[in-house]
């Protein structure tokens, strides 16, 4: 059916008018939610500071999804002042919310501090963690109760480490005669296996006097393996002392392989080591001589008994051979691996490299051919060896409006999305996890896409981490232009694709990421590093918490990357290694093996974490280059030769095409497997 121009203009006018009418309430709703968010932030800050004015600021927020977080924050601030009635009122009002569970837990700790055991017992619920479980036992003891080992202690006793709140309970159990020698040894053995030397040492004093030295030997093996190995020749030859000697030798091998060798020569005839213990010691000694690249390392790995071989010893046999560029030995090492390990992309690639180096071009080509269909570090290297395009086969997630609507109606997901919108990502993740607990893969997938639309990128990164979901590149590798990475990287003189790769590998787009070493934000900068970079570049420094602001973090992170690259002739792959392991360690590796080709040098890095990190960053750089430009700088170009200057590619530099070969294409464009975690 066709219409003349006049009717078409009339209908178009009606549609435009209808659209304008619809836009008014939508605009009003947007303004309303923005106002609520501003008011919530102000009220939440006041409540966290104990300012009673939060109630005035929150006057219009009673129907806002996050309102329950406000009275909870005020109560948490005054936790040492409030009474049980105030807490119980909140719990009655919001019984199933996360802030209620937190408030119950925190107030129970306060009641325990007050020694208000009657109040504690009235409020306590099982399943709140080991600290409160032990406090509950203390409450029972304070009321005149006694302990029953199976009922009260068995579950706690099975754990290798317990909080300090359990110490009075364990003392009471000891005084009641419940901690028999057999039970003490049972927990000591578990703690020693888990490396909890403090637990072992603390329990040793309750053992019979004759048993105490043996327990302390186990603790010493963890704390000071060199001293334990030196002292072991004077220990009695018992089963547990043999375990302690095994532990001390293997621990020492990690630090001083030569000293551990000498200790093994002294002790191997002193204790009745089992075959498994001997194999463990021999494999560990060989492995850490290999990571030191000792002259006899390859021979020692080859000579290990078959029962002593592990995946690590098989791999390091290949790594040592690679570092020596002994290609026949590389082939032999890879072919000696178990079949599953041999199928790893790294070893398929180096098998092909070794075959090519030995003149077996056709066999090498066959190895590279199947690997080149994979969008991975080694898949890209294989494609470069063959001179063919990279196999990147993107998927697009199909819309599911019905499921989106049902998800957005969930109060828990509403709270999660709102918490993210008001810059509270940690509680947002807790609400997210609870709201989607038990959800099927399709539901998690749609939820992650909804979060991604709102700028909450890490939800998709973690949700789409296996199977065909890895091909949802637009969701797994967001560009987030609002954070300014591209202009900041260009201003710093580094490749934006590489900067994106570092960011993605470091934080998986979690803006509030914080490591055990206190590295913070998207690019995981230490506050001391952030302050130094800001000073060097004449930038404003607002303190460590400003690293959680994406714009600030990226501005400082790209400058730090540029500084790291300058240490290594501009090389992005070496700078990536330095970013992960520290530049001084990379300098040491370069001094020892700096003549190797980049791919072989990466394989020879002693730290597994750094090897995998560099491979991940460089593969991510290729994918981000493709996302930004449609074509890519070849990975082999990015892996510049050690000692040669590397410059960020010019606009007219040779680039590589990307295609989706039929052998690598997914069966269905919307077939997606999701996972709960991963990067």
Secondary structure, 3 states (H helix, E strand, C coil): CCCCHHHHHHHHHHHHHHHHHHHHHHHHHHHHHHHHHHHHHHHHHHHHCCCCCHHHHCCCCCCCCCCHHHHHHHHHHCCCCCCHHHHHHHHHHCCCCHHHHHHHHHHHHHHHHHCCHHHHHHHCCCCCCHHHHHHHHHHHHHCCCCCCHHHHHHHHHCCCCCCHHHHHHHHHHHHCCCCCHHHHHHHHHHHHHHCCHHHHHHHHCCCCHHHHHHHHHHHHHHHCHHHHHHHHHHCCCCHHHHHHHHHHHHHHHHHCHHHHHHHHHHHCCCCCCCHHHHHHHHHHHHHHHHHCCCCCHHHHHHHCCHHHCCHHHHHHHHHHHHHCCCHHHHHHHHHCCCHHHHCCHHHHHHHHHHHHHCCCHHHHHHHHHHHCCCCCHHHHHHHHHHCCCEECCCCCCCCCHHHHHHHHCCHHHHHHHHHHHCCCHHHHHHHHHHHCCCCCHHHHHHHHHHHHHCCCCHHHHHHCCCHHHHHCHHHHCCCCHHHCHHHHHHHHCCCHHHHHHHHHHHHCCCCCCECCCCEECCCCEEHHHHHHHHHHCCCCCCCHHHHHCHHHHHHHHHHHHHHHHHHCCCCHHHHHHHHHHCHHHHHHHHHHHCCCCHHHHHHHCCCHHHHHHHHHHHHHHHHHHHHHHCCECCHHHHCCCCCCCCCCCCCCCCCECEECCCCCCCCCCCCCCCCCCCC
